[in-house]
Amino acid sequence: MSFLLEVRDRASVEFIEGYLWYEQQRDGLGEAFHDEVQEHFEFLRQRPDGFAKWRGPYKKINLERFPYLIVFRVVKSTVIIFSVFHNKRDPK
């Protein structure tokens, strides 16, 4: 079963900001960040279960190459992405 994916506005903004920052550091690095996030989004669409709760009802998945995590919830048949979060930021 493939789940629907809903990316909230905040997560979209964080994703774009991360992409732009990495692309400014080195041409193509933003694209690598983009591709890894998209791979994780696709993985979550296919297999969102099996992740421990992280904070309250939220779950997380860590990126492999970049110091980011994706914060999400599964509601019925939809994976809702709440944040594409840099690990060094204050979660508040």
C-alpha positions in Angstrom: 0.0 0.0 0.0 1.3 3.4 -0.9 0.5 6.3 1.5 -0.4 9.8 0.5 2.3 12.4 1.3 1.3 15.9 2.7 4.1 18.4 3.2 3.1 21.2 5.5 4.2 24.8 4.7 6.8 25.0 7.4 8.5 21.8 6.2 8.5 23.1 2.6 10.1 26.4 3.7 12.8 24.5 5.7 13.4 22.2 2.8 13.9 25.1 0.4 16.1 27.0 2.8 18.3 23.9 3.3 18.5 23.4 -0.4 19.5 27.1 -1.0 22.1 27.1 1.8 23.8 23.9 0.5 23.7 25.1 -3.1 25.5 28.3 -2.0 28.2 26.3 -0.3 29.0 24.3 -3.5 27.2 23.8 -6.8 25.3 20.6 -6.8 25.3 20.1 -3.0 21.8 21.6 -2.8 20.7 19.1 -5.4 22.2 16.2 -3.4 20.3 17.5 -0.4 17.1 17.7 -2.4 17.6 14.2 -3.8 18.2 12.6 -0.4 15.1 14.3 1.1 13.0 13.1 -1.8 14.3 9.6 -1.4 13.3 9.7 2.3 9.8 11.1 1.3 9.4 8.2 -1.1 10.5 5.7 1.5 7.9 7.1 3.9 5.2 6.9 1.3 6.0 3.2 0.9 6.9 2.2 4.5 6.0 4.8 7.2 5.5 2.2 10.0 8.3 0.9 12.2 9.5 4.3 13.5 9.4 4.9 17.2 7.5 7.9 18.5 9.8 10.8 19.0 7.9 13.6 20.7 4.3 13.0 21.5 2.6 11.7 18.4 5.5 12.6 16.1 8.1 10.3 14.5 11.4 11.1 12.9 13.7 9.7 10.2 17.3 10.9 10.0 19.0 11.8 6.7 22.2 9.9 6.1 24.5 12.5 4.5 23.1 15.7 5.9 22.5 16.7 9.5 18.7 16.9 9.1 15.7 14.9 10.2 12.2 14.7 8.9 9.5 15.0 11.5 6.2 13.3 10.5 3.0 11.6 11.6 0.9 8.9 10.0 -2.8 9.7 10.0 -4.9 7.0 8.4 -3.4 6.6 4.9 -1.5 9.9 4.8 2.1 10.7 5.9 2.1 14.3 7.1 5.6 16.0 7.0 5.7 18.7 9.7 9.4 19.6 9.5 12.7 19.1 7.6 14.7 20.0 10.6 18.5 20.7 11.0 19.8 18.6 14.0 21.7 21.6 15.5 18.7 23.9 15.8 16.7 24.4 19.0 13.5 22.4 18.5 11.4 25.2 20.1 
